[in-house]
Amino acid sequence: MESSYANVETWLRGYLADLLNIPNTEISPTMPFENFGLDSAAMVALTSDLSKWVGRELKSDLLFLYPDIQSVARFLGEAQLKPVI
C-alpha cells in the first residue's frame, strides 16, 4: 500500500480535477490552491471533505497554513492519518 503522503496527494489531485473539470495531470502538487481559482469558501469545503476522508477533524484553516497539495500531503503524511474505508 502507498504511503499516507501518496494517498493524500492522489486524493487532493483527484478532488481538484473533479471540481475544476480538468485532467488530474494538470494539477501540480506545488501550485498554490489559490492559483486554481478557489475562494475561501471552496477551500473550507475542500478541507471539510478531506477531513471526512481521513476520518479526523482538520482545522478549517489547514489550506491557508499549508497552501499547496505537497505541503498538505507532507503534513498529513507525517501525522500518519489513515483514510476512512
C-alpha atoms as one frame of an Amber mdcrd trajectory, in Angstrom:
protein
   0.000   0.000   0.000   1.157   3.515  -0.769   2.279   5.858   1.964  -0.139
   8.253   3.566   1.651  11.077   1.733   0.949   9.481  -1.654  -2.664   8.709
  -0.753  -3.342  12.283   0.332  -1.662  13.724  -2.760  -3.659  11.427  -5.043
  -6.916  12.264  -3.278  -6.313  16.015  -3.452  -5.315  15.903  -7.123  -8.436
  13.891  -7.949 -10.657  16.173  -5.886  -9.382  19.304  -7.615  -9.513  17.690
 -11.054 -13.164  16.748 -10.492 -14.017  20.143  -9.033 -12.365  22.069 -11.863
 -13.288  19.562 -14.580  -9.698  19.190 -15.778  -7.370  16.177 -16.063  -5.519
  15.410 -12.839  -2.284  15.607 -14.846  -2.859  19.377 -14.956  -2.855  19.564
 -11.147   0.643  20.365  -9.917   1.250  19.374  -6.290   3.349  22.510  -5.795
   0.879  25.008  -7.248  -0.823  27.096  -4.545  -4.516  26.340  -4.083  -5.368
  29.985  -4.798  -3.923  29.552  -8.321  -6.719  27.082  -9.042  -9.240  29.887
  -8.503 -10.556  28.536  -5.206 -12.118  31.116  -2.930 -12.060  30.788   0.851
 -15.452  29.021   0.924 -14.238  26.409  -1.574 -11.061  25.880   0.440 -13.043
  25.362   3.650 -15.323  22.897   1.807 -12.287  21.030   0.472 -10.849  20.852
   3.990 -14.158  19.504   5.295 -14.265  16.799   2.617 -10.618  15.923   3.265
 -11.391  15.700   6.976 -14.161  13.187   6.274 -11.853  11.199   4.008  -9.064
  10.913   6.574 -11.551  10.279   9.366 -10.251  13.061  11.597 -11.237  16.635
  12.250  -8.947  19.096  10.497  -8.718  22.813  11.223 -10.664  24.884   8.706
  -7.558  26.987   8.007  -5.465  23.944   7.003  -5.159  25.022   3.363  -4.129
  28.509   4.376  -1.364  27.123   6.614  -0.301  24.537   4.022  -1.013  26.304
   0.715  -0.417  23.515  -1.805  -1.038  19.799  -2.246   2.544  18.845  -1.465
   2.633  20.644   1.877  -0.784  19.294   2.937   0.209  15.759   1.960   3.505
  16.095   3.823   1.740  17.424   6.933  -0.909  14.693   6.934   1.607  12.015
   5.986   3.773  12.971   8.940   0.690  12.831  11.163   0.154   9.296   9.800
  -3.533   9.805   9.194  -5.315   6.904   7.567  -8.208   7.270   5.090 -11.640
   6.025   6.082 -12.549   2.935   4.062
